Amino acid sequence: MKRRRFLQQLGLGTAGLIVLPSTTFSKSSQQKITILHTNDTHSRIDPFPDNDAKYAGLGGISKRATLIEKIRSEEKNVLLLDAGDIFQGTPYFNLYGGEIEFKMMSALKYDAATMGNHDFDGGLDGFLKALPHAAFPFLCANYDFSDTILKDKTIERQIFYKDNLKIGVFGIGVELNGLVPAKLYGETKYLDPISAAQKQADILKNDEHCDLVICLSHLGHKPKLNSMYDPVLAANTDNINLIIGGHSHTFMDKPEEHKNKSGKKVLINQVGWAGLVLGRVDFLF
């Protein structure tokens, strides 16, 4: 298959180069960070069947793995992230409760993920049971699990080091009340996403001096789903460079540019659902 057709059928989303200043590099040097991302993969391990009316033969872990490894062979500094709703959608979840999804993501060497509302579909105990199969951290800054069995099983943020650059990543989840049955999330406390995001962004930018700050968001991109969504988060916070979205299954051909609270640029990107598209944003420092 010709390369262009292969990429179209897999659904590779790219965004060109975004240029940012670096706090650690001189003006005469350049460094590139490649961010790869998915969202709302919904237990789609295999490609869609050949008789599917809309996505015949598309998607699947194997194709994604091939493309990710190709990009890693071409680029020196790559991060692979997911914005939630890993669970629910095929019999793989019904039969194995998330074990297969986490094993596949670990095989693809995901660096981090956040939790979506469907990642509570097996309850807190179901998520905990599957969690040992995830060789990557779950970043949740506005879910307080202190009074649940998930206490200390997630973290608020993570810093990744690529050469002399520091990339800070944190996660923000959607309101669970009214979206997820209360018995599934138990005593989980939902914290205000704007306050939680601002706290994490300030720590990563001002205290940790990260060169790039990324929010993994499962708030969605459309106001009809809920009043708090990614453009609102972008407009009411500072120090976030990129919001990787989920929840609304929005296919975006390229990242949108929004203004933050200080009038500076923040990018928002989302790549639909079911692993049909691999998102890519390159930052040049």
DAZI-V326991 format. One record per backbone hydrogen bond with DSSP energy under -0.5 kcal/mol. NH is the residue of the N-H (numbers start at 0). CO is the residue of the C=O. If there is no record, write none. Layout:
# DAZI-V326991
NH:CO ; NH:CO
This chain:
# DAZI-V326991
5:1 ; 6:2 ; 7:3 ; 8:4 ; 9:5 ; 10:6 ; 11:6 ; 12:10 ; 12:277 ; 13:11 ; 17:281 ; 18:16 ; 19:17 ; 19:283 ; 28:25 ; 32:282 ; 33:76 ; 34:32 ; 34:280 ; 35:33 ; 35:78 ; 36:278 ; 37:80 ; 39:83 ; 41:84 ; 42:85 ; 43:40 ; 44:42 ; 47:57 ; 51:48 ; 55:51 ; 56:47 ; 56:48 ; 57:54 ; 60:44 ; 63:59 ; 64:60 ; 65:61 ; 66:62 ; 67:63 ; 68:64 ; 69:65 ; 70:66 ; 71:67 ; 72:68 ; 73:69 ; 73:70 ; 74:70 ; 77:75 ; 78:33 ; 80:35 ; 80:78 ; 81:111 ; 82:37 ; 92:89 ; 93:89 ; 94:90 ; 95:91 ; 96:92 ; 98:95 ; 101:97 ; 102:98 ; 103:99 ; 104:100 ; 105:101 ; 106:102 ; 107:103 ; 108:105 ; 109:104 ; 110:79 ; 111:79 ; 112:136 ; 113:81 ; 118:115 ; 119:116 ; 120:117 ; 122:119 ; 123:183 ; 125:121 ; 126:122 ; 127:123 ; 128:124 ; 129:125 ; 130:126 ; 131:127 ; 132:129 ; 133:130 ; 134:132 ; 136:110 ; 138:112 ; 138:136 ; 139:137 ; 139:154 ; 140:170 ; 143:141 ; 143:188 ; 144:142 ; 147:144 ; 150:147 ; 152:149 ; 153:149 ; 154:137 ; 157:168 ; 159:166 ; 161:159 ; 161:164 ; 164:161 ; 166:159 ; 167:165 ; 167:211 ; 168:157 ; 169:213 ; 170:155 ; 171:215 ; 177:179 ; 178:175 ; 179:175 ; 183:180 ; 184:180 ; 184:181 ; 185:181 ; 187:184 ; 188:143 ; 190:141 ; 190:188 ; 195:191 ; 196:192 ; 197:193 ; 198:194 ; 199:195 ; 200:196 ; 201:197 ; 202:198 ; 203:199 ; 204:200 ; 205:201 ; 206:201 ; 206:202 ; 207:202 ; 209:203 ; 210:165 ; 211:165 ; 213:167 ; 214:241 ; 215:169 ; 215:213 ; 216:214 ; 216:243 ; 217:171 ; 219:245 ; 224:221 ; 225:221 ; 228:226 ; 229:219 ; 231:228 ; 232:228 ; 233:229 ; 234:230 ; 235:231 ; 236:233 ; 240:212 ; 240:238 ; 241:212 ; 242:266 ; 243:214 ; 243:241 ; 244:242 ; 244:268 ; 247:245 ; 250:248 ; 251:249 ; 251:269 ; 255:267 ; 257:255 ; 257:265 ; 259:263 ; 260:236 ; 262:259 ; 265:257 ; 266:240 ; 267:255 ; 268:242 ; 271:249 ; 273:39 ; 274:38 ; 275:272 ; 276:270 ; 277:10 ; 278:36 ; 278:276 ; 279:12 ; 280:34 ; 281:15 ; 282:32 ; 283:17 ; 284:30 ; 284:282
